[in-house]
Amino acid sequence: MSKRFITLSGIGVFLVAATAALAAEKPRPPYPHYWMSISTTNQSIPGMSEEMAGMASMFGGRGAAFGARRDLQLQVEGPRVVQEPKAEHLIPAGQKMGDRLPLLTPKQEPGEYRPEQRGEQPEKYEKPKMRMLIYWGCAETVPKGQPKVVDTEKMSPVEFGRALAGRTPSPQTPPMPRKGWTYADWPNAEDRKDIPKDASLVGPHQIKGNYLPDISFSLDQKRDFMAPVEFSAMNKTAAGAWQFQWKQIPTASAYFATAIGHNQKTGEMIFWSASEVPETGFGLMGYLTNNDVQRFLKDRVLMPSSRSSCTVPAGVFNEAEGAMLQFMAYGEELNLIHPPKPKDPKQPWNPIWSVKVRVKSSGSSPLMAGDEDSGKRRRPAKAADDDDSAREPSPRPEKKGGGMLDGFRGVLGF
């Protein structure tokens, strides 16, 4: 009896202690999150100077997309709802955009409700017909085992998705409108400005608002606008390989390159990436976390920041109508939480705010060589009996000013 009593008493003491511990571990109250997304983009043609790009932009159309551009997106969410939300971002003088940027809460427009009608038939799903050739690696010639062929006619949708799937970055969920919270951003409907070419984000930053605590932090050169992607050379060898070089970006942590082409005769899409292992790169054309950059460097998917050249193997785009090169440079993101997490796990920790600053630079250019032969390849001569009016057009992405590249912007996230 005594042993049983002692055992039951011990269990009782343990349960009381556990209950007290759980009661002490109250869930942390929600706190505001602030994101700065900093990007540099540069769409170029080898040999086109900045002055030429500026002149082309005066005439609109494709020319307007050429040249380096800086973009900045500010997003905040606070766990409070107020009648008239107000917030602003006080910026350093070096940014040359005034002394503050207004963070505005978008107005919610009522959505149109359309009740489902009985007897409505869902739209018929037609299986797309597409054949893709996937190459990878910087080399003079195509390695054995390539290309990887993806054919929708011979695959189920699941198999097709798996064949195209590449590395999956860590999910990133920026601030957004949601119930019980106040959201604001810049640029917005009432304020949007071009970023000056010589603007700098280095220095003190402060966010103020009537639904936020004061958020203060400073940015260094690693989190400033990255230098634009610039290709210093792009040449086609006698064997048919494409060699391209780029100017190193001082604040880059890693690089990634991919190219897309289209064989008009066969209708095949051709993908190539600089990865040393099979990789489409669909998930790598945006911001990456620091851990993802290190993980993909270890996987030999990304190129180290010390690299400055790569070669697209001969034969990859020989039969393509054209090819567009896309290039990514990843910067080092900054993650702050105030107050910082204490080293002692027993010490209580209630964060007041968090800040994420992520940085990238991207560039694009058609694969071109500065010789007559490359020009002939881009514009094949017509046969004498070639009649455009009688020719049956081949299936291809819809052109919207930017041609083939625009057809893939939604797929690759450029």
C-alpha positions as a LaTeX table, in Angstrom:
\begin{tabular}{lrrr}
\hline
Residue & $x$ (\AA) & $y$ (\AA) & $z$ (\AA) \\
\hline
Met1 & 0.00 & 0.00 & 0.00 \\
Ser2 & 2.76 & 2.45 & 0.89 \\
Lys3 & 4.60 & 1.86 & $-2.40$ \\
Arg4 & 1.41 & 2.44 & $-4.37$ \\
Phe5 & 0.66 & 5.59 & $-2.38$ \\
Ile6 & 4.15 & 6.93 & $-3.00$ \\
Thr7 & 3.87 & 6.17 & $-6.72$ \\
Leu8 & 0.52 & 7.90 & $-7.05$ \\
Ser9 & 1.80 & 10.85 & $-5.06$ \\
Gly10 & 4.84 & 11.14 & $-7.34$ \\
Ile11 & 2.60 & 11.13 & $-10.43$ \\
Gly12 & 0.44 & 13.82 & $-8.85$ \\
Val13 & 3.43 & 16.04 & $-8.15$ \\
Phe14 & 4.67 & 15.56 & $-11.72$ \\
Leu15 & 1.29 & 16.48 & $-13.20$ \\
Val16 & 1.09 & 19.62 & $-11.07$ \\
Ala17 & 4.57 & 20.67 & $-12.14$ \\
Ala18 & 3.84 & 19.99 & $-15.80$ \\
Thr19 & 0.61 & 21.97 & $-15.65$ \\
Ala20 & 2.42 & 24.90 & $-14.07$ \\
Ala21 & 5.12 & 24.77 & $-16.75$ \\
Leu22 & 2.55 & 24.79 & $-19.54$ \\
Ala23 & 0.74 & 27.68 & $-17.92$ \\
Ala24 & 4.02 & 29.61 & $-17.76$ \\
Glu25 & 4.67 & 29.04 & $-21.48$ \\
Lys26 & 2.00 & 31.38 & $-22.76$ \\
Pro27 & 1.86 & 31.91 & $-26.50$ \\
Arg28 & 3.81 & 34.98 & $-27.58$ \\
Pro29 & 1.63 & 37.87 & $-28.68$ \\
Pro30 & 1.78 & 38.63 & $-32.42$ \\
Tyr31 & 4.13 & 41.41 & $-33.50$ \\
Pro32 & 4.62 & 43.52 & $-36.67$ \\
His33 & 6.70 & 42.31 & $-39.61$ \\
Tyr34 & 8.47 & 44.64 & $-42.03$ \\
Trp35 & 9.95 & 43.54 & $-45.37$ \\
Met36 & 12.24 & 45.37 & $-47.79$ \\
Ser37 & 12.65 & 43.69 & $-51.19$ \\
Ile38 & 15.53 & 45.29 & $-53.10$ \\
Ser39 & 16.24 & 44.37 & $-56.71$ \\
Thr40 & 18.28 & 45.47 & $-59.70$ \\
Thr41 & 17.32 & 44.36 & $-63.22$ \\
Asn42 & 19.14 & 44.80 & $-66.49$ \\
Gln43 & 17.89 & 43.68 & $-69.89$ \\
Ser44 & 20.62 & 44.23 & $-72.42$ \\
Ile45 & 22.02 & 43.43 & $-75.83$ \\
Pro46 & 25.77 & 42.81 & $-76.09$ \\
Gly47 & 27.45 & 45.89 & $-77.49$ \\
Met48 & 24.53 & 48.24 & $-76.71$ \\
Ser49 & 25.77 & 51.19 & $-74.69$ \\
Glu50 & 23.77 & 52.87 & $-71.95$ \\
Glu51 & 23.26 & 55.88 & $-74.23$ \\
Met52 & 21.86 & 53.66 & $-76.99$ \\
Ala53 & 19.50 & 51.99 & $-74.54$ \\
Gly54 & 18.31 & 55.41 & $-73.39$ \\
Met55 & 17.65 & 56.50 & $-76.97$ \\
Ala56 & 15.76 & 53.26 & $-77.65$ \\
Ser57 & 13.55 & 53.82 & $-74.60$ \\
Met58 & 12.45 & 57.18 & $-76.03$ \\
Phe59 & 10.63 & 55.35 & $-78.80$ \\
Gly60 & 8.83 & 52.97 & $-76.41$ \\
Gly61 & 8.22 & 49.32 & $-77.29$ \\
Arg62 & 10.95 & 46.83 & $-76.53$ \\
Gly63 & 13.55 & 49.53 & $-76.23$ \\
Ala64 & 11.87 & 50.82 & $-73.09$ \\
Ala65 & 12.85 & 47.61 & $-71.29$ \\
Phe66 & 16.57 & 47.93 & $-71.98$ \\
Gly67 & 19.04 & 49.19 & $-69.42$ \\
Ala68 & 19.54 & 48.84 & $-65.68$ \\
Arg69 & 16.65 & 49.60 & $-63.33$ \\
Arg70 & 16.36 & 49.61 & $-59.55$ \\
Asp71 & 13.22 & 48.51 & $-57.72$ \\
Leu72 & 12.21 & 48.70 & $-54.09$ \\
Gln73 & 9.16 & 47.16 & $-52.42$ \\
Leu74 & 8.22 & 47.96 & $-48.82$ \\
Gln75 & 5.60 & 45.88 & $-46.99$ \\
Val76 & 4.41 & 45.96 & $-43.39$ \\
Glu77 & 1.76 & 44.18 & $-41.36$ \\
Gly78 & 0.75 & 45.00 & $-37.78$ \\
Pro79 & $-1.57$ & 42.98 & $-35.49$ \\
Arg80 & $-3.89$ & 45.92 & $-34.88$ \\
Val81 & $-6.81$ & 47.45 & $-36.73$ \\
Val82 & $-7.33$ & 51.20 & $-36.58$ \\
Gln83 & $-9.88$ & 53.45 & $-38.27$ \\
Glu84 & $-7.37$ & 55.58 & $-40.18$ \\
Pro85 & $-4.09$ & 53.69 & $-40.51$ \\
Lys86 & $-1.01$ & 55.83 & $-41.07$ \\
Ala87 & 2.60 & 54.72 & $-41.50$ \\
Glu88 & 5.77 & 55.97 & $-43.15$ \\
His89 & 9.35 & 54.92 & $-43.75$ \\
Leu90 & 11.98 & 57.54 & $-42.88$ \\
Ile91 & 14.86 & 57.02 & $-45.31$ \\
Pro92 & 18.56 & 58.05 & $-45.33$ \\
Ala93 & 19.61 & 61.15 & $-47.29$ \\
Gly94 & 21.68 & 59.02 & $-49.67$ \\
Gln95 & 18.52 & 57.45 & $-51.08$ \\
Lys96 & 17.76 & 60.82 & $-52.77$ \\
Met97 & 13.99 & 60.33 & $-52.66$ \\
Gly98 & 13.09 & 62.89 & $-50.03$ \\
Asp99 & 13.10 & 62.14 & $-46.34$ \\
Arg100 & 10.25 & 59.61 & $-46.15$ \\
Leu101 & 8.08 & 57.23 & $-48.16$ \\
Pro102 & 4.38 & 56.84 & $-47.28$ \\
Leu103 & 3.18 & 53.33 & $-46.47$ \\
Leu104 & $-0.46$ & 53.20 & $-47.50$ \\
Thr105 & $-3.13$ & 50.62 & $-46.77$ \\
Pro106 & $-4.85$ & 49.59 & $-50.01$ \\
Lys107 & $-8.55$ & 50.21 & $-50.19$ \\
Gln108 & $-10.62$ & 47.07 & $-50.25$ \\
Glu109 & $-12.88$ & 46.95 & $-53.27$ \\
Pro110 & $-16.02$ & 44.81 & $-52.87$ \\
Gly111 & $-15.79$ & 41.70 & $-55.01$ \\
Glu112 & $-18.50$ & 40.74 & $-57.44$ \\
Tyr113 & $-20.41$ & 37.67 & $-56.31$ \\
Arg114 & $-21.56$ & 35.36 & $-59.05$ \\
Pro115 & $-23.69$ & 32.47 & $-57.77$ \\
Glu116 & $-23.10$ & 29.12 & $-59.37$ \\
Gln117 & $-25.81$ & 28.27 & $-61.87$ \\
Arg118 & $-27.28$ & 24.81 & $-61.92$ \\
Gly119 & $-26.47$ & 22.91 & $-65.02$ \\
Glu120 & $-23.25$ & 24.84 & $-65.68$ \\
Gln121 & $-20.65$ & 22.57 & $-67.17$ \\
Pro122 & $-17.03$ & 23.02 & $-66.16$ \\
Glu123 & $-14.67$ & 24.02 & $-68.91$ \\
Lys124 & $-13.20$ & 21.07 & $-70.73$ \\
Tyr125 & $-9.59$ & 20.41 & $-69.90$ \\
Glu126 & $-7.35$ & 19.75 & $-72.87$ \\
Lys127 & $-4.03$ & 18.14 & $-72.21$ \\
Pro128 & $-1.31$ & 20.47 & $-73.52$ \\
Lys129 & 1.00 & 19.12 & $-76.18$ \\
Met130 & 4.56 & 20.05 & $-75.39$ \\
Arg131 & 7.98 & 18.50 & $-75.76$ \\
Met132 & 10.96 & 19.90 & $-73.89$ \\
Leu133 & 14.68 & 19.20 & $-74.03$ \\
Ile134 & 16.58 & 19.96 & $-70.83$ \\
Tyr135 & 20.37 & 20.45 & $-70.75$ \\
Trp136 & 22.66 & 21.52 & $-67.91$ \\
Gly137 & 26.28 & 22.35 & $-67.09$ \\
Cys138 & 28.98 & 24.73 & $-68.34$ \\
Ala139 & 30.94 & 22.82 & $-70.98$ \\
Glu140 & 32.15 & 22.98 & $-74.58$ \\
Thr141 & 30.16 & 19.92 & $-75.62$ \\
Val142 & 26.97 & 18.25 & $-74.41$ \\
Pro143 & 27.83 & 15.64 & $-71.74$ \\
Lys144 & 26.61 & 12.06 & $-72.05$ \\
Gly145 & 23.10 & 11.42 & $-70.79$ \\
Gln146 & 21.71 & 14.72 & $-72.05$ \\
Pro147 & 19.23 & 16.02 & $-72.93$ \\
Lys148 & 16.48 & 15.02 & $-70.56$ \\
Val149 & 13.31 & 14.75 & $-72.64$ \\
Val150 & 9.95 & 15.83 & $-71.21$ \\
Asp151 & 6.96 & 14.96 & $-73.38$ \\
Thr152 & 3.40 & 15.70 & $-72.23$ \\
Glu153 & 1.90 & 13.21 & $-74.70$ \\
Lys154 & 3.79 & 10.37 & $-73.04$ \\
Met155 & 3.40 & 11.53 & $-69.44$ \\
Ser156 & 0.63 & 12.04 & $-66.95$ \\
Pro157 & 0.29 & 15.53 & $-65.45$ \\
Val158 & 1.94 & 14.24 & $-62.27$ \\
Glu159 & 4.87 & 12.76 & $-64.19$ \\
Phe160 & 5.22 & 15.95 & $-66.20$ \\
Gly161 & 5.33 & 18.05 & $-63.03$ \\
Arg162 & 7.93 & 15.79 & $-61.44$ \\
Ala163 & 10.09 & 15.89 & $-64.57$ \\
Leu164 & 10.17 & 19.69 & $-64.56$ \\
Ala165 & 10.47 & 20.09 & $-60.80$ \\
Gly166 & 13.79 & 21.40 & $-59.60$ \\
Arg167 & 15.10 & 22.57 & $-56.26$ \\
Thr168 & 12.41 & 23.97 & $-54.01$ \\
Pro169 & 13.43 & 27.09 & $-52.09$ \\
Ser170 & 12.23 & 27.70 & $-48.56$ \\
Pro171 & 8.76 & 29.28 & $-48.56$ \\
Gln172 & 8.73 & 33.02 & $-47.99$ \\
Thr173 & 5.47 & 34.71 & $-47.00$ \\
Pro174 & 5.73 & 38.50 & $-47.09$ \\
Pro175 & 3.29 & 40.76 & $-45.24$ \\
Met176 & $-0.16$ & 40.78 & $-46.80$ \\
Pro177 & $-3.72$ & 41.93 & $-46.08$ \\
Arg178 & $-5.45$ & 39.62 & $-43.60$ \\
Lys179 & $-8.22$ & 39.73 & $-41.05$ \\
Gly180 & $-7.39$ & 41.40 & $-37.76$ \\
Trp181 & $-4.18$ & 42.96 & $-39.09$ \\
Thr182 & $-3.32$ & 46.23 & $-40.81$ \\
Tyr183 & $-1.28$ & 46.03 & $-44.02$ \\
Ala184 & 0.49 & 48.79 & $-45.96$ \\
Asp185 & 3.05 & 49.03 & $-48.74$ \\
Trp186 & 5.11 & 51.21 & $-51.07$ \\
Pro187 & 4.98 & 51.87 & $-53.98$ \\
Asn188 & 1.24 & 52.34 & $-53.89$ \\
Ala189 & $-1.62$ & 53.93 & $-55.80$ \\
Glu190 & $-0.86$ & 57.38 & $-54.43$ \\
Asp191 & 2.93 & 57.40 & $-54.39$ \\
Arg192 & 5.41 & 55.72 & $-56.71$ \\
Lys193 & 8.76 & 57.12 & $-57.73$ \\
Asp194 & 11.62 & 55.99 & $-59.92$ \\
Ile195 & 14.71 & 55.00 & $-57.96$ \\
Pro196 & 17.66 & 57.27 & $-58.85$ \\
Lys197 & 20.61 & 55.46 & $-60.41$ \\
Asp198 & 22.92 & 56.75 & $-57.68$ \\
Ala199 & 20.52 & 56.11 & $-54.78$ \\
Ser200 & 21.92 & 54.31 & $-51.73$ \\
Leu201 & 20.02 & 52.58 & $-48.94$ \\
Val202 & 23.04 & 52.60 & $-46.62$ \\
Gly203 & 22.30 & 54.33 & $-43.34$ \\
Pro204 & 19.59 & 54.58 & $-40.67$ \\
His205 & 15.97 & 53.60 & $-41.39$ \\
Gln206 & 12.91 & 54.13 & $-39.23$ \\
Ile207 & 9.28 & 53.05 & $-39.62$ \\
Lys208 & 6.56 & 54.92 & $-37.76$ \\
Gly209 & 2.83 & 54.34 & $-37.65$ \\
Asn210 & $-0.26$ & 54.60 & $-35.49$ \\
Tyr211 & $-0.64$ & 50.81 & $-35.44$ \\
Leu212 & 3.09 & 50.01 & $-35.08$ \\
Pro213 & 5.84 & 50.48 & $-32.53$ \\
Asp214 & 8.80 & 52.50 & $-33.82$ \\
Ile215 & 11.03 & 50.22 & $-35.88$ \\
Ser216 & 14.65 & 51.37 & $-36.22$ \\
Phe217 & 17.57 & 49.67 & $-37.97$ \\
Ser218 & 20.52 & 50.46 & $-40.23$ \\
Leu219 & 21.63 & 48.96 & $-43.55$ \\
Asp220 & 25.20 & 48.42 & $-44.70$ \\
Gln221 & 26.59 & 48.03 & $-48.22$ \\
Lys222 & 25.70 & 44.34 & $-48.34$ \\
Arg223 & 22.02 & 45.30 & $-48.27$ \\
Asp224 & 22.26 & 48.21 & $-50.67$ \\
Phe225 & 21.14 & 48.04 & $-54.31$ \\
Met226 & 23.33 & 45.43 & $-56.01$ \\
Ala227 & 25.32 & 46.31 & $-59.11$ \\
Pro228 & 23.53 & 45.40 & $-62.36$ \\
Val229 & 24.27 & 42.18 & $-64.20$ \\
Glu230 & 26.58 & 43.11 & $-67.08$ \\
Phe231 & 27.91 & 40.68 & $-69.66$ \\
Ser232 & 31.45 & 41.71 & $-70.57$ \\
Ala233 & 31.73 & 39.22 & $-73.45$ \\
Met234 & 29.50 & 36.85 & $-75.40$ \\
Asn235 & 31.02 & 34.85 & $-78.24$ \\
Lys236 & 30.17 & 31.80 & $-80.27$ \\
Thr237 & 33.05 & 29.40 & $-80.85$ \\
Ala238 & 33.81 & 27.73 & $-84.15$ \\
Ala239 & 32.40 & 24.50 & $-82.68$ \\
Gly240 & 29.09 & 26.23 & $-81.88$ \\
Ala241 & 29.41 & 26.69 & $-78.10$ \\
Trp242 & 28.35 & 29.98 & $-76.52$ \\
Gln243 & 30.89 & 31.53 & $-74.17$ \\
Phe244 & 29.73 & 34.39 & $-71.96$ \\
Gln245 & 31.46 & 36.37 & $-69.26$ \\
Trp246 & 30.09 & 38.78 & $-66.69$ \\
Lys247 & 31.41 & 41.48 & $-64.42$ \\
Gln248 & 31.62 & 40.22 & $-60.87$ \\
Ile249 & 29.13 & 41.78 & $-58.45$ \\
Pro250 & 30.94 & 42.63 & $-55.18$ \\
Thr251 & 28.00 & 41.88 & $-52.87$ \\
Ala252 & 26.83 & 38.67 & $-54.59$ \\
Ser253 & 26.77 & 35.41 & $-52.63$ \\
Ala254 & 26.20 & 33.16 & $-55.68$ \\
Tyr255 & 25.13 & 33.17 & $-59.34$ \\
Phe256 & 22.74 & 31.16 & $-61.50$ \\
Ala257 & 22.19 & 31.19 & $-65.26$ \\
Thr258 & 19.65 & 29.62 & $-67.55$ \\
Ala259 & 18.70 & 29.97 & $-71.21$ \\
Ile260 & 15.56 & 29.20 & $-73.19$ \\
Gly261 & 15.18 & 28.54 & $-76.89$ \\
His262 & 12.54 & 27.32 & $-79.31$ \\
Asn263 & 12.91 & 24.98 & $-82.28$ \\
Gln264 & 10.31 & 26.32 & $-84.69$ \\
Lys265 & 10.49 & 23.29 & $-86.97$ \\
Thr266 & 9.77 & 20.68 & $-84.30$ \\
Gly267 & 7.96 & 22.90 & $-81.79$ \\
Glu268 & 10.33 & 21.76 & $-79.04$ \\
Met269 & 11.27 & 24.06 & $-76.17$ \\
Ile270 & 14.92 & 23.93 & $-75.15$ \\
Phe271 & 16.09 & 24.65 & $-71.60$ \\
Trp272 & 19.68 & 24.94 & $-70.37$ \\
Ser273 & 21.05 & 25.85 & $-66.95$ \\
Ala274 & 24.54 & 26.38 & $-65.56$ \\
Ser275 & 23.86 & 23.83 & $-62.80$ \\
Glu276 & 26.27 & 20.87 & $-62.60$ \\
Val277 & 23.31 & 18.58 & $-61.92$ \\
Pro278 & 19.90 & 18.34 & $-63.64$ \\
Glu279 & 17.99 & 21.51 & $-62.79$ \\
Thr280 & 15.35 & 23.52 & $-64.62$ \\
Gly281 & 15.74 & 26.52 & $-62.34$ \\
Phe282 & 12.04 & 27.40 & $-62.28$ \\
Gly283 & 12.16 & 28.00 & $-58.52$ \\
Leu284 & 15.46 & 29.88 & $-58.48$ \\
Met285 & 14.60 & 33.06 & $-60.37$ \\
Gly286 & 13.63 & 35.15 & $-57.35$ \\
Tyr287 & 14.86 & 35.94 & $-53.85$ \\
Leu288 & 16.58 & 33.10 & $-51.97$ \\
Thr289 & 17.22 & 32.82 & $-48.24$ \\
Asn290 & 20.81 & 32.66 & $-47.02$ \\
Asn291 & 20.34 & 29.00 & $-46.07$ \\
Asp292 & 18.99 & 28.17 & $-49.54$ \\
Val293 & 21.96 & 29.85 & $-51.22$ \\
Gln294 & 24.39 & 27.78 & $-49.16$ \\
Arg295 & 22.35 & 24.61 & $-49.71$ \\
Phe296 & 22.21 & 25.04 & $-53.49$ \\
Leu297 & 25.90 & 25.91 & $-53.65$ \\
Lys298 & 26.62 & 22.63 & $-51.86$ \\
Asp299 & 24.34 & 20.83 & $-54.34$ \\
Arg300 & 26.38 & 22.36 & $-57.22$ \\
Val301 & 23.29 & 24.07 & $-58.59$ \\
Leu302 & 24.46 & 27.65 & $-58.07$ \\
Met303 & 27.81 & 29.04 & $-59.17$ \\
Pro304 & 30.10 & 30.56 & $-56.50$ \\
Ser305 & 30.56 & 34.32 & $-56.48$ \\
Ser306 & 34.16 & 33.86 & $-57.59$ \\
Arg307 & 33.01 & 32.65 & $-61.03$ \\
Ser308 & 32.90 & 35.09 & $-63.94$ \\
Ser309 & 32.32 & 32.94 & $-67.03$ \\
Cys310 & 30.38 & 29.95 & $-68.35$ \\
Thr311 & 29.87 & 28.12 & $-71.64$ \\
Val312 & 26.65 & 26.82 & $-73.14$ \\
Pro313 & 27.60 & 23.52 & $-74.85$ \\
Ala314 & 27.72 & 23.36 & $-78.63$ \\
Gly315 & 24.59 & 21.92 & $-80.16$ \\
Val316 & 22.12 & 22.97 & $-77.47$ \\
Phe317 & 20.61 & 25.85 & $-79.43$ \\
Asn318 & 21.84 & 25.07 & $-82.95$ \\
Glu319 & 18.32 & 24.40 & $-84.20$ \\
Ala320 & 16.64 & 27.07 & $-82.09$ \\
Glu321 & 14.98 & 30.13 & $-83.55$ \\
Gly322 & 16.70 & 32.11 & $-80.82$ \\
Ala323 & 17.73 & 31.84 & $-77.22$ \\
Met324 & 17.36 & 34.17 & $-74.25$ \\
Leu325 & 19.88 & 34.07 & $-71.43$ \\
Gln326 & 18.66 & 34.81 & $-67.89$ \\
Phe327 & 21.11 & 35.48 & $-65.08$ \\
Met328 & 20.65 & 35.78 & $-61.31$ \\
Ala329 & 22.93 & 37.21 & $-58.62$ \\
Tyr330 & 21.80 & 36.57 & $-55.05$ \\
Gly331 & 22.60 & 38.98 & $-52.25$ \\
Glu332 & 22.84 & 38.33 & $-48.51$ \\
Glu333 & 19.53 & 38.88 & $-46.76$ \\
Leu334 & 19.22 & 40.49 & $-43.33$ \\
Asn335 & 16.87 & 39.21 & $-40.62$ \\
Leu336 & 16.33 & 41.22 & $-37.44$ \\
Ile337 & 14.11 & 40.62 & $-34.43$ \\
His338 & 13.81 & 43.11 & $-31.59$ \\
Pro339 & 14.63 & 42.38 & $-28.89$ \\
Pro340 & 17.00 & 39.58 & $-29.92$ \\
Lys341 & 16.29 & 36.08 & $-28.67$ \\
Pro342 & 18.05 & 35.56 & $-25.30$ \\
Lys343 & 20.67 & 32.86 & $-25.04$ \\
Asp344 & 19.11 & 31.53 & $-21.86$ \\
Pro345 & 16.03 & 29.49 & $-22.88$ \\
Lys346 & 14.51 & 30.04 & $-19.43$ \\
Gln347 & 14.47 & 33.78 & $-19.92$ \\
Pro348 & 11.14 & 35.09 & $-21.30$ \\
Trp349 & 11.20 & 36.47 & $-24.85$ \\
Asn350 & 8.48 & 38.62 & $-26.37$ \\
Pro351 & 9.53 & 40.11 & $-29.73$ \\
Ile352 & 8.23 & 43.59 & $-30.52$ \\
Trp353 & 8.98 & 43.65 & $-34.27$ \\
Ser354 & 10.88 & 41.85 & $-37.04$ \\
Val355 & 12.56 & 43.07 & $-40.23$ \\
Lys356 & 13.59 & 41.14 & $-43.34$ \\
Val357 & 15.74 & 42.76 & $-46.05$ \\
Arg358 & 16.31 & 40.66 & $-49.17$ \\
Val359 & 18.44 & 41.58 & $-52.17$ \\
Lys360 & 18.95 & 40.32 & $-55.72$ \\
Ser361 & 20.17 & 41.41 & $-59.14$ \\
Ser362 & 18.98 & 39.87 & $-62.41$ \\
Gly363 & 19.84 & 40.32 & $-66.05$ \\
Ser364 & 18.84 & 39.01 & $-69.45$ \\
Ser365 & 20.26 & 39.09 & $-72.93$ \\
Pro366 & 19.75 & 37.21 & $-76.19$ \\
Leu367 & 22.58 & 34.84 & $-77.01$ \\
Met368 & 24.31 & 36.81 & $-79.74$ \\
Ala369 & 27.74 & 36.99 & $-81.27$ \\
Gly370 & 29.16 & 40.04 & $-82.96$ \\
Asp371 & 29.74 & 38.35 & $-86.30$ \\
Glu372 & 27.82 & 38.02 & $-89.54$ \\
Asp373 & 27.21 & 34.31 & $-89.10$ \\
Ser374 & 25.23 & 34.83 & $-85.89$ \\
Gly375 & 23.04 & 37.39 & $-87.62$ \\
Lys376 & 22.28 & 34.93 & $-90.38$ \\
Arg377 & 21.34 & 32.28 & $-87.82$ \\
Arg378 & 18.92 & 34.61 & $-86.11$ \\
Arg379 & 17.24 & 35.54 & $-89.41$ \\
Pro380 & 17.31 & 32.49 & $-91.73$ \\
Ala381 & 17.17 & 33.37 & $-95.39$ \\
Lys382 & 13.87 & 32.61 & $-97.11$ \\
Ala383 & 13.72 & 30.05 & $-99.84$ \\
Ala384 & 12.63 & 31.32 & $-103.25$ \\
Asp385 & 9.29 & 29.54 & $-103.04$ \\
Asp386 & 8.68 & 30.41 & $-99.38$ \\
Asp387 & 5.32 & 32.16 & $-99.25$ \\
Asp388 & 4.46 & 33.66 & $-95.85$ \\
Ser389 & 0.79 & 33.85 & $-96.69$ \\
Ala390 & 0.55 & 30.13 & $-97.40$ \\
Arg391 & 2.70 & 28.94 & $-94.53$ \\
Glu392 & 0.92 & 27.26 & $-91.62$ \\
Pro393 & 2.14 & 28.91 & $-88.38$ \\
Ser394 & 3.81 & 26.61 & $-85.88$ \\
Pro395 & 2.40 & 26.44 & $-82.35$ \\
Arg396 & 4.36 & 28.87 & $-80.17$ \\
Pro397 & 3.86 & 31.22 & $-77.23$ \\
Glu398 & 1.71 & 34.24 & $-77.89$ \\
Lys399 & 3.73 & 37.33 & $-78.73$ \\
Lys400 & 3.13 & 40.40 & $-76.64$ \\
Gly401 & 5.70 & 42.92 & $-77.69$ \\
Gly402 & 8.59 & 40.99 & $-76.15$ \\
Gly403 & 8.23 & 37.92 & $-78.38$ \\
Met404 & 9.20 & 34.49 & $-77.12$ \\
Leu405 & 10.58 & 35.73 & $-73.79$ \\
Asp406 & 7.27 & 37.26 & $-72.72$ \\
Gly407 & 5.60 & 33.89 & $-73.22$ \\
Phe408 & 7.75 & 32.47 & $-70.44$ \\
Arg409 & 7.78 & 35.32 & $-67.92$ \\
Gly410 & 4.88 & 33.81 & $-66.03$ \\
Val411 & 6.46 & 30.34 & $-66.02$ \\
Leu412 & 9.89 & 31.32 & $-64.78$ \\
Gly413 & 8.97 & 34.35 & $-62.69$ \\
Phe414 & 11.15 & 36.92 & $-64.50$ \\
\hline
\end{tabular}
